[in-house]
């Protein structure tokens, strides 16, 4: 079973970087503390549905894209790594 939190974090990092935003920039755009996105990306917190919507809006994506296991290359690589381990 795939870890939804890991998929979310990888996609968040990917889309944030693609947008050219630092963790601090995104945190401030969604009116959260300076370390909020860092805490999410380090698995300390998981955002509420409302915050996920705010993050997606700032990044210019649909919220579901943050949960897409094929949303970024790192997720595809990790998924294939797991498949290869079991074969």
C-alpha positions, 0 to 999 in steps of 0.5 A: 500500500502506498503511503499517501502522506509521502506522495503528498509531500513529494508532490508538494515539494515538486509543485512548490519548486516548479512554481519557484517558491521557497517553503517560507514563501508558501507559508506566508502566502497561506497565512501560516507561520514561517515554518509551517510548510517545512513542518509538513514536508518533514512529516511533523504536521498534515494540513487540513482540507481547507489548507490543502485547498489554499496550498493548491490555489497558491500553486495553481493546481487542483488539490487532487494533484497533491495526492496523485502518485504519478504527480511527479517523477520522484513518486513514479521512481519510488513506486517502481522501486517498490514494485522491483523490490517485490518482484 
